[in-house]
Amino acid sequence: MAKEAFKRDKPHLNVGTIGHVDHGKTTLTAAITSVLAKKGMAEVRAYE
Protein backbone atom coordinates (compact mmCIF):
# COMPACT_ATOMS: atom_id res chain seq x y z
CA MET A 1 0.00 0.00 0.00
CA ALA A 2 1.48 3.35 -1.05
CA LYS A 3 1.73 6.11 1.51
CA GLU A 4 0.14 9.47 0.83
CA ALA A 5 2.58 12.37 0.47
CA PHE A 6 2.92 14.44 3.65
CA LYS A 7 1.66 17.98 3.13
CA ARG A 8 3.67 20.64 4.96
CA ASP A 9 1.14 23.42 4.63
CA LYS A 10 0.39 23.99 8.32
CA PRO A 11 2.82 25.73 10.64
CA HIS A 12 3.49 23.82 13.82
CA LEU A 13 5.48 24.31 16.94
CA ASN A 14 6.72 21.80 19.47
CA VAL A 15 7.01 23.11 23.00
CA GLY A 16 8.94 21.13 25.58
CA THR A 17 8.60 21.94 29.26
CA ILE A 18 11.02 20.80 31.92
CA GLY A 19 11.06 21.49 35.61
CA HIS A 20 10.36 20.17 39.06
CA VAL A 21 7.10 18.54 40.05
CA ASP A 22 4.27 20.94 41.02
CA HIS A 23 5.93 24.00 39.47
CA GLY A 24 3.22 24.79 36.91
CA LYS A 25 4.27 23.01 33.70
CA THR A 26 0.76 21.74 32.95
CA THR A 27 -0.77 25.08 33.92
CA LEU A 28 1.59 26.92 31.57
CA THR A 29 0.86 24.51 28.72
CA ALA A 30 -2.90 24.88 29.29
CA ALA A 31 -2.59 28.68 29.28
CA ILE A 32 -0.61 28.68 26.01
CA THR A 33 -3.16 26.33 24.42
CA SER A 34 -6.05 28.49 25.66
CA VAL A 35 -4.58 31.65 24.14
CA LEU A 36 -3.93 29.87 20.83
CA ALA A 37 -7.48 28.46 20.85
CA LYS A 38 -8.94 31.94 21.26
CA LYS A 39 -7.01 32.94 18.13
CA GLY A 40 -8.30 29.86 16.28
CA MET A 41 -4.88 28.26 16.15
CA ALA A 42 -5.42 25.34 18.56
CA GLU A 43 -8.01 23.06 20.09
CA VAL A 44 -8.52 22.95 23.86
CA ARG A 45 -8.74 19.48 25.40
CA ALA A 46 -9.38 18.37 28.97
CA TYR A 47 -6.36 16.96 30.86
CA GLU A 48 -8.39 14.34 32.73
URCORWO-V681217 format. One record per residue. N is the residue number from 1. RES is the residue in one letter. PSI is psi in whole degrees, 0 to 359 (* if undefined). Layout:
n/res/psi
N/RES/PSI
N/RES/PSI
This chain:
n/res/psi
1/M/127
2/A/140
3/K/146
4/E/144
5/A/137
6/F/125
7/K/126
8/R/58
9/D/358
10/K/132
11/P/141
12/H/161
13/L/129
14/N/129
15/V/122
16/G/135
17/T/134
18/I/154
19/G/176
20/H/159
21/V/144
22/D/33
23/H/16
24/G/18
25/K/314
26/T/321
27/T/317
28/L/314
29/T/319
30/A/321
31/A/317
32/I/315
33/T/321
34/S/316
35/V/316
36/L/324
37/A/322
38/K/333
39/K/1
40/G/21
41/M/2
42/A/171
43/E/128
44/V/134
45/R/150
46/A/144
47/Y/37
48/E/*
